[in-house]
Amino acid sequence: MDQKLWNGFREPKLVQAKIRQIQKIVTRPWTIMEICGGQTHAIKKYGLDQLLPPEIEFIHGPGCPVCVTSLELVDKALQIASLPNVIFTSYGDMLRVPGSTGDLFSVKANGGDVRVVYSPLDSLKIARENPEKEVVFFAIGFETTAPANAMCVLQAQSLKINNFSMLVSHVCVPPAMRAILSSPTNRVQGFLAAGHVCTVMGYWEYPPIAQEFRIPIVVTGFEPLDILEGVYRVVRQLEKGTYEVENAYSRLVTYEGNVSAQKVIQQVFEVCDRKWRGIGVIPQSGWKLRKEYAQFDAETRFDIQSIVTQESPLCIAGFVLQGIKKPYECSAFGTLCTPENPLGATMVSSEGACAAYYQYSRNLPVPKMNHV
């Protein structure tokens, strides 16, 4: 995107004008959940939660793939990465996510061959260059990263690269939204849906959720104006008592999404139940490799010992991910739990809510400012 156009979505005068629009229509308290951790960081970085009218409260959803990767899978990653003939590859965020007994950095420090990659194809290249080694890629992510991972599996099959496998931890947004809305502790009155997920998947899955739970959903981008436009549309619907799905990110998102990407996902993966860290099992909320591609499944390739997990008793990440509590409500926040010494994934991930609060507003709670 052209930098001048990019900066336009952060233009202070336009931001102020949009906030005034919101102030004109809001008459009562509303609680809005942004799905994506990238949106959470933008909200905190630009102080949008403080600039908005006091009636509007943001709560933060489970939209960070690093944060919701189950502790069991992290512990499996630690076991596999510790094996002597394995090169374990992962995105950088995952290396510092705490498992029950350590993290991937600690495995590396103890002699394990753990490498940071920027795409699954980097892992495939490593496998081709090291045919005597087993190369494993930690395939985490929402629908956004699934097409690339699926294509990587097809490429490995086509090239007959038999020393490559994936530890798969793919999760899907709509089932998580349903789980949150169905919970007796639910506080969500409107959703800002994740624009990048919808770029791949479209938003055809959302209207049934909006109708069933009578809740507005607005597909939203990641710049200040994107987020405020999403808030404006959600509040407008809440004030009117309507519950529709709107697309406020039409420069990138269409209703049907990227159909070709969806087809390759369906070719390689199948739907499964998935455990989300801090939340528990959400039925039909993940993807796993189809049996035709079982040879590339690290969970079946390696003889993993039984996993006994243990979360920190101080960590409230599960409540944060469900929008029940804010990071600063944790007794360990900013003291026993910091980005350098994280007790939970929400503090170490670049999209984690706790990391956002630590980086941008460590001394919360702060009173709202109404000076626009």
N, C-alpha and C positions, 0 to 999 in steps of 0.2 A: 504494500500500500504506500502511496506517495506520502512523504513525511508531512507535507503541508496539510493534506487531508486528514492524516492521523492526528495532528495537533488540533484540528478543528473539533474533534470529539472531546477535547479537554479545555476548550476555550472558556475562560472564566465567565464572560458575559453571557454566553449561551447556557452555561451551567446555572448561573443565578436566575436566568429567565425561566428555566425549566423548574427550578425549585419554587419560584413564585407561582407557577401554574399548579404545582402540587398543593401549595399552601391554600390556594383558592378553593380547592375541591374537597379537602379533607375536613371532616367534622367530628370524627370519633377515633379512638385508638384502633390501630390495625397492626397485625404481626405478619411480616412477610419473610419467607425463607428463600434465600438465594441457594440454588443447588450446588453451584461450582465453587471450589476453593479459590480459583482464579478471580472470581467475582468478589469473594470475601476479602482477598488481599487488595483489590482495587477500592472497595468500600472503605477499608481502613486507611490505605495509603493516601487517598484523596479526602478523607474526613467526611464522606458523604453521610454517614450515620449521624454525625454531629450537625451537619448543615440542614438536614431535613427537619420538618416540623416534629415536635416532641410526640405527636400522636403516632408516629410511624416507628416501629421497632423492627430491626433486622435480627433474624435468628439464622444460624448457619447450618447448612445441610451436609450430607455425607458425600460431597462431590469432589473428594480427593482420593484418587486410586491408591496412592501410597498409604493414606490413613486407614482405608477400609480393608486392605489386604489382611486376611485373618492371621492371627498369631500362629496358628498351626502351620500355615504355609510359609511364614517367615522362618519358623523353626525347621521346617523341611528344607528350606533354602540353606540354612546354616549347616545342616547335616550333609547335604549334597556338596556344598562348596568346600567342606572339610575333607572330602575324599581325595586320595593322593593323585588320581588320574584325571581329575576334573578341572576344566577351566570354567568358572562360573561368571557369567556376564549379566550386567544389570544397569539400569539407569542410575545416575549418581544418587538421587534421593533415597533409594532403597538401601544404600550401604550403611546408613546410620539409623535405620529403623530398628528399635530394640525388639529382639526376640526374648524368649524366656531366660536365656543364658548369655546373651551378647548380641552382637550385630555382625554384619558382613565385613565391616572394617576390622573387627577383632579376629575374625577368621583369617583375613588377609595378613594381619599382624603376626598371626601364629603360623604363617607359611602357606596358607591356601592361595591358590591362583584365582583371585577375584579381580575382574576388570570392569571398568566403566565403559559403556557403549552409548551411542546416540541413536541407534536404530537396530532392529533385529537383524538387518542385513550385515551390520558390523559383526555380529556374532557368527553369522553364516560364513563370512570371510575368514574369521579366526578358525572356524572348524575346518575349512578347506586347507588352511595353512598349517594345521596341527592334526593330521589324520590319526596320529597315535593317541590323541587325547579325546575325552568326552567333553563336548562344549555344551553348556546349558545356558539358556536365556530365560531370565525371570520375566515372563510375559504378563505384566500387570496392566490395568487400565479399564476405562469405560469403553463405550462403543467407539470412541474417537481413535483409539490405537488398534482396535481389532482388525481393520482391513490390512494394515501393514503386517501384522503378525500372521494373519491368514496367508497373505501372499508369500511370506517368508517360508512357511511350511510347504506351500506348493513349489517354491523354488528349490527347497532342500530335496523334495521328492523327485523333481525333474532332473536335478543334477546328481542324484543318488549320493547325497552327503549323509552317510549313515551314522556319523559320530556327533550329530546335532540333535538336541531336544529342547523342549520348552517346559518350564514349570508355570502352568497357566493359572492366572488369577484374574480373569475377566469378569466384570460386574456390569449390570445394566441399570439405567436410571429409573424407568417407569415402575418396576416392582418395588424399588426403594421408596418412591413417592407413595405408593399404595400402603406400604408397611408403616410409614410415618403417619399418614392420615388415618390409618386404622387403629393406631395406638391410643389407649385411654389417656396418655399424657400428651397427646398432640396439641400444639399451640399454633399450628400453621393456618393462616387464613387466606394466603395467596402465595403463589410460587413464581419466582424468576427462574425459568428453565435455562439450562446451559446451552449457549449458542453453538459451541463447537461440537457437542454431541449431536445437536439437531442438524448441523451441517452434513453429517454422515447419515443420520437416521431419519431426518425430517421430523415432523411433529404429528404424524398421523396416529401415533399411539396415545396422544394426550387427551383428545376430546372425551373418550369414555371416562377417564379419571376425573376431568373437570365436571362432567355431568353426574357421575356417581356420588362424588363427595361435595358437589356444589361449591366449587372453589375455582377462582380465576387462575389461569396459567399464562404467563407471557414469556415467549422466547426472547432472550436478552443477550446482548453482547457484553463486552468487558471494559469498555472505556467509560469515563464518568457520565457522558451524555447517554450512552447506551443504557447504563444501569438506571439513571434517573427517568429515562423514557419508559423503561420497564416498570418502575415504581409508579409512575403517573398512570399507566394503563391499568395496573393492578388496582390501585386506589380508586380510579374511576369506576371500575367494575364493582368493587366492594361497596362503594357509596350507592351505586344503583341497584345492588342486589343481583347482579348477573354473574354468570360463571361460564365464560367462554375461553377458548385458547386463541391468543393473538400472537402474531409474529412481529416483534419489534427489531428484528435483525435480518430484514429481508435482503440486505445487500449480500448476504452469504447463505441464508437458509431458505429452503423451499418446503412446501408441505410434504412432498414425497421423499425429499432428501437425495442422497447419492445412491441411486438404485444399483449401479454396478458394484459399489463397495458393499452394499447389503447382500448382494448375491454371493460375493466371495466369502463373506463372513458365514453365510448359511452353508456354503459348500464345505468349509473346513471345520466349523464349530457347531455344536448342538447345545440347546438350552439345558441347564442343570440347576439344582438348588445350590446356593452359595452362602458360605458363612462370611459375614461382614464383621470386621474387628470392632469390638465395643458394642455391637448391635445384636449379633446372633445370626442364625440361619434365616434367610429370606427365600421362600420357595420360588423356583424358576427365575432367579435373579442373576444368573451367571451363564457363562459359556465354558464348555470344555471341548477338547478335541474329539471329533467323531472317531469311531472305531477304525475307520479306514486309515486314519493317521496316527494310530496308537503307538507306532514305532517312534514317533517324535514326542511322546508324552513322558516327561521326566519322572512323573510319579509312578508310572508302571515300569520304566527302564531301571530305576534304582531301587534297591531293597532298603526302604526307609524304615527305621525302627519306629515302634509306637511312640507317639508324641504326647507328652504330658506338659501342657502349657501352664504358665503362671504369669498373669498380668500384675503390674504394680498395684498394690491396694490403694495407693494415693491417687492414681490417675483417674480422671473423670471424662476421658476422651469420648467414651460411648455416649454420655449425656450431651456433650458438646455436639457430636455428630448428628444427634437427633433433634437438636434445637431446644433441648430441655434446660441446659445451663450454658453460661458464658465462660470463656476460659478463665477470666479473673476470679470466678467463684471457686476455683480449685485451690486448696490450701498449699499446694506445691508450686503453683504458677510463679515463675520468675525467681524462685529461690532454689528449691530442690529440683525443679524441672526447668531447664533452659535449652536453647538450641544446641549448646555444647554438651549438655548432659540431659538428654530427653528421657522422660519416663514413658512417654507415649508417642505414637506416630504423628499426632496432630501438632506436636511441637517441632519435629525435625523436618517435616515435609515443606517444600517451598510453596505448597498450596494449603497447608494446614491452618486451621483457624487459630490455634494457640500460637503458632509462629507469627501470624499476622498481628495478633494483639501484642505479642512481645516486641515485634519490630516497630510497630507504628503507634502504639498507645499503651505502654506498659503500666501506666499509673491509673488505669480505669478503676472504678467508674468515674466518668467525667460528665457534668451536666450538659444538656443540649444547649446549643447556641442558636438564637433566632435573630441574626443580624443581616440577613439577606434582604 
